[in-house]
Amino acid sequence: MAHRFDPTILREYDVRGVFGDTLGPDDARALGRSFATRVRRHGGRRIAVGCDGRISSPLLEHALVEGLTASGADVVRVGLGPTPMLYFAEASMEDVQGGIQVTGSHNPANHNGFKLVHAGHPVFGAELRRLGDMAAAGDWLDGVGRWERREILTRYVERLLSGLDGAARDGLGALRIGWDAGNGAAGPAIEALTARLPGEHHLLFTAVDGTFPHHHPDPTEERNLADLRALVAAKRLDFGVAFDGDGDRIGVVDAIGRTIWGDQLLMIFAEDVLRDRPGATVLADVKASGALFRRIAELGGRPEMAPTGHSVIKSRMKQIGAPLAGEMTGHLFFADRWYGFDDALYAALRLMAASVRLGRSVTALRSAMPELAGTPELRIPTTDQRKFAVVAEVRERLARQGAQVTAVDGVRVDRPDGWWLLRASNTQPMLSARAESADPAGLGRLLAEMDGHLAESGVVRPG
């Protein structure tokens, strides 16, 4: 029997919707049937399935498994855990050819969705929409698959520990770190991991609770780092790390309370990785600071600007063999001694190791970065129908002006005093914007220019 998905849930990078409104068990079942059919037609049969800690996740996971097995796939259920644990299962189990994580990521508690991987590659964009077309046509194989449960957490934690390889044990043992799981799915893995780490570790909110009672698990929002910042200050820790709801994005606070954004973390990681891989390409998304691209080049690497999106970046990394990539929003990707997927727990360990190997504290590494006047990611409400049109209108006006524009994802406009960016979010009914300059006056000029273009398209940026 065919099934039509709500047109808003098949996003560019994954499937996301509001549980009970645009997303429900029937969608999970249909997605399972389409994905199992895809995997079987490519010669595979066994698919790993995991889920996050949202209240709706067990129901969606159950319906997903029903759909997978109804189309003849055998399912390995790895249970509750962070999305990178599911990616690890798909990458490390020789008898598994695909994987699906039930997760709403960093979205509100009543949202949920799915992240998909097949033969080590993310399923996104046109391939994801093809699964929707298969469901609408009822283009599914039939079969009777089986499912089994496998415990993967212990092996995942053991593999994570390799992120400390090459760092002096005494240096690691001197570190004092705070960890804020935000009641997300990474909590149990963080407990198991920190119990085996050298150094001193203080944990917050590791109990999984899909209502997120302490704060929302999105480390790109400063207010969600308040508890971690207070812990670092009270305990005089070296730094603190925070995680989103499914553990694939990291936030970092240094010893004096400064947030270290994803593009700034990438500067640290690039310095560490490029010592062993001179001349390698390092990818960063279009929202990243200009200082990052300059720093990669200074370190002897080849910087490349990429569209925003974890699936897009993972795909490009594989295509060109890049050892390292990242997004400003805390998705960090290591193919250097890792699998190339975004894993915030592994990134936390690589930050520990980089600090020790480079011989400088995380706070000192942050202090060495140029102080620029820049915005965080600005989110401007609009509609899914309007957001792409606004960007297109702005692009047309800039072209008529002869502006210097990078158009790999939206419009990134270079001016003598900095740059500004406007792009359509691929996950929410929002426009995403950023600006950066050498000083506050320059930043004000850039924001005024951007606001003028938005106003011409009937959009007002929230103050």
Buried (B, 14 or more C-beta within 10 A) or exposed (E): EEBEBBEBBBBBBBBBBBBEEBBBBBBBBBBBBBBBBBBBEEEBBBBBBBBBBBEBBBBBBBBBBBBBBBBBBBBBBBBBBBBBBBBBBBBBBEEBBBBBBBBBBBBEBBBBBBBBBBBBBBBBBEBBBBBBEBBBEEBBBEBEBEBEEEEBBEBBBEBBEEBBEEBEEEBBEEBBBBBBBBBBBBBBBBBBBBEEBBBBBBBBBBEBBBEBEBBBBBBBBEEBBBBBBBBBBEBEBBBBBBBBBBBBBBBBBBBEBBBBBBBBBBBBBBBBBBEEBEEBBBBBBBBBBBBBBEBBEEBEBBBBBBBBBBBBBBBBBBEEEBBBBBBBBBBBBBBBBBBBBBBBBBBBBBBBBBBBBBEBBBBEBBEEBEEBBBBBBBBBEBEBEBBBEBBEBBBEBBEEEEBEBBBBBBBBBEBEBBBBBBBBBBBBBBBBBBBBBBEEEBBBBBBEBBBEBBEEBEBEBEE
